[in-house]
Amino acid sequence: MWFRNARLYRITKAFDWSAEALEEALAARAFKPCAPQDSERIGWVPPLGREDQQLVFTSGNYHLVCLRREEKVLPAAVIKETVDERVEHMEEEQGRPLRRKEKNEIKDQVTLELLPKAFTRSRFIYAYLAPEESLIVVDSASSNAAEMLLSELRETLGSLPVRPPAVQQSPAFIMTQWLRGEVEPPASLQPGNECELRDDSEEGGVIRIRGLDLGGDEVRGHLDNGMSVTRLALNWEDNLEMVLDDELTIRRLKFGDGLKDRLDDEGGEDRAARFDTAFTLMTLEFARLVPALLDAFGGEDTSALVSA
């Protein structure tokens, strides 16, 4: 149970939901498969998989949840072909061209008729809640997917005041200073060999660089011409490799050999025990990483946080 991405959200008010209360709340909005006329369904499923019944997987002070979205797959070309055939038939039958409103009504009817025959596909979005750290971490690089999970969690709990953590200094500015050599990055966060540079002018050009020395003349030339770093590969204490963007979204997480060895040593062969160990190792590592990331950009701006 290791995340591939991480979007961070700060809980801005006291969060006093127990694991038992969370379980009960999620059960009221548990996932149900699409009915014949449904285009999509969303709901909560057990993070450990189908063989488990618990909708909240708790380890220590961390609660893992999983949202499932199931949607019907109806290719636009199939709908269009059927609609065109019906429109052509009705126009011949009535001896007149159909109006746009009539065509839209036919399209809606065709969609309803085809939905029961459509295939389905599912997407699973994981997140863990860390109440003592006032933090929610969503395993997604997509803001839309993360907001979908948070919206459903908000509906489930009745209220969930969250916001992305704000920092005192611009991440793009600080990461640019790192590569320019004007500011030393923290010893625990060392740049890798990948970055994305963006031109802040109206043209807005983007350059993606991989496998080059980021301290070399080529990168320095782009920075001297006014480009700024919007994504940067970072190594965290040899435990994590990641790509951090200017919104503090962590992408393409890779866990280091040290953590993998600990998982092999402590996780055993049982799937549930191994899942628990992996989740524990990840959350404890993130408990150290997140404050370090925030500190690297001047510390967190806590002006919007409300204490209990």
C-alpha positions in Angstrom: 0.0 0.0 0.0 2.3 2.7 -1.3 1.0 5.8 -3.0 2.2 6.7 -6.4 1.3 10.4 -6.0 0.4 12.7 -3.2 -1.8 15.8 -3.0 -1.7 17.4 0.4 -4.7 19.0 2.1 -4.6 20.7 5.5 -7.6 20.2 7.8 -8.4 23.7 9.0 -10.5 22.8 12.1 -10.3 20.1 14.7 -11.1 16.6 13.4 -12.4 14.4 16.1 -13.8 11.4 14.1 -12.8 8.1 15.5 -12.2 5.1 13.3 -15.5 3.6 14.4 -17.5 6.8 13.6 -15.7 7.0 10.2 -16.7 3.4 9.4 -20.3 4.0 10.3 -20.5 7.2 8.2 -18.8 5.6 5.1 -21.1 2.6 5.3 -24.1 4.9 4.7 -22.5 5.8 1.3 -20.8 2.5 0.4 -20.4 1.8 -3.2 -23.2 0.2 -5.2 -22.7 -1.0 -8.8 -24.4 0.9 -11.6 -28.0 0.1 -12.2 -29.1 -0.4 -15.9 -29.9 3.2 -16.5 -27.1 4.7 -14.5 -24.2 6.4 -16.3 -22.0 6.3 -13.2 -21.9 5.5 -9.5 -19.4 6.5 -6.7 -19.1 5.2 -3.2 -16.7 3.9 -0.6 -15.1 0.4 -0.8 -12.7 -1.5 1.5 -9.1 -0.3 0.9 -7.8 -3.8 1.5 -9.8 -5.2 -1.4 -13.0 -7.2 -2.0 -12.1 -9.9 0.5 -12.3 -7.4 3.4 -15.3 -5.7 4.8 -13.9 -2.7 6.6 -14.3 0.6 4.8 -11.7 2.3 7.0 -8.2 0.7 7.3 -6.7 2.1 10.5 -3.1 1.8 11.6 -1.9 3.9 14.5 -3.4 7.3 14.1 -3.8 7.0 10.3 -7.1 6.1 8.5 -7.0 4.9 4.9 -10.1 5.1 2.7 -10.8 4.3 -0.9 -13.4 5.8 -3.3 -14.6 3.8 -6.3 -16.1 5.5 -9.3 -17.8 3.2 -11.8 -18.9 4.6 -15.1 -20.5 3.2 -18.3 -18.4 3.3 -21.4 -20.5 4.4 -24.4 -18.3 5.4 -27.4 -19.4 8.6 -28.9 -19.1 7.1 -32.4 -21.6 4.4 -31.5 -24.1 6.9 -30.2 -23.6 9.1 -33.2 -24.1 6.3 -35.7 -27.4 5.2 -34.0 -28.6 8.8 -33.8 -27.8 9.6 -37.4 -29.8 6.5 -38.5 -32.9 7.5 -36.5 -32.7 11.1 -37.6 -32.4 10.1 -41.3 -35.4 7.6 -40.9 -37.6 10.2 -39.2 -36.8 13.0 -41.7 -37.7 10.7 -44.6 -40.8 9.6 -42.8 -42.0 13.1 -42.0 -40.6 14.8 -45.1 -38.8 17.6 -43.2 -35.5 18.2 -41.5 -35.6 17.7 -37.7 -34.8 20.7 -35.4 -31.9 20.7 -33.1 -34.1 20.1 -30.1 -35.6 17.0 -31.7 -32.1 15.6 -32.5 -31.0 16.2 -28.9 -34.1 14.4 -27.7 -33.2 11.4 -29.9 -29.7 11.4 -28.6 -30.9 11.3 -25.0 -33.2 8.5 -25.8 -30.5 6.5 -27.6 -28.1 7.0 -24.7 -30.7 5.6 -22.3 -31.4 2.6 -24.5 -27.7 1.8 -24.8 -26.7 2.3 -21.2 -27.8 -1.2 -20.0 -25.7 -2.8 -22.7 -22.6 -0.7 -22.0 -19.4 -2.0 -20.4 -18.3 -0.4 -17.2 -14.9 0.7 -16.0 -13.8 1.7 -12.5 -11.3 4.0 -10.9 -10.1 3.7 -7.3 -8.8 6.7 -5.4 -7.1 6.3 -2.1 -6.5 8.8 0.6 -5.4 8.7 4.2 -6.5 11.0 7.1 -4.0 12.0 9.7 -6.0 13.9 12.3 -3.1 14.5 14.7 -1.2 16.2 11.9 -4.4 17.9 10.5 -3.6 16.4 7.1 -5.3 14.5 4.3 -3.1 12.9 1.7 -4.7 11.8 -1.6 -3.1 9.4 -4.0 -3.6 11.3 -7.2 -1.8 13.8 -9.3 -5.1 15.1 -10.7 -6.7 17.9 -8.8 -10.1 16.9 -10.2 -9.8 13.3 -8.9 -8.7 14.6 -5.5 -11.5 17.1 -5.3 -14.0 14.3 -6.2 -12.8 12.3 -3.3 -12.8 15.2 -0.9 -16.3 16.2 -2.1 -17.6 12.7 -1.4 -15.9 12.7 2.0 -17.4 16.1 2.8 -20.9 14.7 1.9 -20.2 11.6 4.0 -19.1 13.5 7.1 -21.4 16.5 6.7 -18.4 18.9 6.9 -14.8 18.8 6.0 -12.9 22.2 5.9 -9.7 21.6 4.0 -7.3 23.5 1.8 -4.0 22.9 0.2 -1.1 24.0 2.5 0.2 27.4 1.8 3.8 28.3 2.2 5.6 31.6 2.8 7.8 31.5 -0.3 6.9 30.5 -3.9 8.0 26.9 -4.6 8.8 27.9 -8.2 11.0 30.7 -7.1 12.9 28.6 -4.5 13.4 25.6 -6.8 14.7 28.0 -9.4 17.1 29.4 -6.9 18.3 25.9 -6.1 19.2 25.2 -9.7 20.8 28.6 -10.1 23.0 27.8 -7.1 21.9 30.9 -5.3 20.2 29.0 -2.5 21.3 25.6 -1.1 18.5 23.0 -1.0 18.1 21.2 2.3 20.5 18.4 2.9 17.6 15.9 3.1 16.1 17.1 -0.3 18.5 16.8 -3.2 17.6 17.6 -6.8 17.7 14.8 -9.2 18.2 14.9 -13.0 14.7 16.0 -14.2 12.9 19.3 -14.2 10.3 21.3 -16.1 11.0 24.9 -16.9 8.2 27.4 -17.8 8.4 30.8 -19.5 6.3 33.3 -17.6 5.9 35.5 -20.6 2.7 35.6 -22.7 4.1 32.8 -25.0 4.3 30.5 -22.0 6.8 28.0 -23.4 7.6 24.8 -21.5 10.8 22.8 -21.6 11.1 19.3 -20.0 14.6 18.1 -19.2 15.6 14.5 -18.3 18.9 12.9 -17.8 21.0 16.0 -17.9 23.1 17.8 -15.3 20.6 20.3 -13.9 23.5 22.5 -12.8 25.0 22.6 -16.3 25.2 25.5 -18.8 22.1 24.4 -20.8 19.8 24.6 -17.8 21.5 27.8 -16.5 21.0 29.4 -19.9 17.2 28.8 -19.8 17.0 30.2 -16.2 19.1 33.2 -17.2 16.6 33.9 -20.0 13.8 34.2 -17.4 12.4 30.7 -17.2 11.4 29.2 -13.8 11.3 25.7 -12.4 7.8 24.4 -12.1 8.7 20.7 -11.5 11.8 19.2 -10.0 12.9 15.7 -9.3 13.9 15.3 -5.7 15.5 12.6 -3.5 14.4 12.5 0.1 17.2 10.9 2.3 17.5 8.0 -0.2 14.1 6.8 1.0 11.9 8.4 -1.6 12.3 9.7 -5.1 9.6 12.1 -6.4 8.8 14.9 -8.7 7.6 18.0 -6.9 5.6 20.7 -8.7 5.0 24.4 -7.9 1.7 23.5 -6.2 3.4 21.1 -3.8 1.9 18.1 -5.6 4.1 15.1 -5.3 4.2 13.0 -8.4 5.8 9.6 -9.5 6.7 8.5 -6.0 9.3 5.7 -5.8 10.2 4.1 -2.5 13.9 3.4 -1.8 15.6 0.1 -1.2 15.8 0.8 2.6 12.0 1.0 2.9 11.5 -2.0 0.6 14.0 -4.1 2.7 12.1 -3.1 5.9 8.8 -4.2 4.3 10.3 -7.6 3.4 11.7 -8.0 6.9 8.7 -6.8 8.9 5.8 -7.5 6.6 6.0 -11.2 6.4 4.0 -13.3 3.9 0.5 -12.6 5.0 -1.2 -10.1 2.6 -3.0 -8.1 5.3 0.1 -7.9 7.5 2.2 -6.8 4.6 -0.4 -4.2 3.6 -0.4 -2.9 7.2 3.4 -2.7 7.3 3.6 -0.9 4.0 1.0 1.6 5.0 2.7 2.2 8.3 6.1 2.7 6.7 4.6 5.1 4.2 2.7 7.3 6.7 5.6 7.5 9.1 7.8 8.6 6.2 5.3 11.2 5.1 5.0 12.5 8.7 8.7 13.4 8.4 8.7 14.5 4.7 5.7 16.9 4.7 7.1 19.3 7.4 10.5 19.2 5.7 8.9 20.2 2.4 7.0 23.0 4.0 10.1 24.3 5.8 12.0 24.2 2.5 9.7 26.9 1.2 9.8 29.2 4.1 7.4 27.3 6.4 3.6 27.0 6.3 1.4 30.1 6.3 -1.0 29.1 9.0 -3.2 32.3 8.9 -6.2 30.3 7.5 -6.0 27.6 10.1 -8.5 27.6 12.9 -7.7 26.0 16.2 -10.2 23.9 18.1 
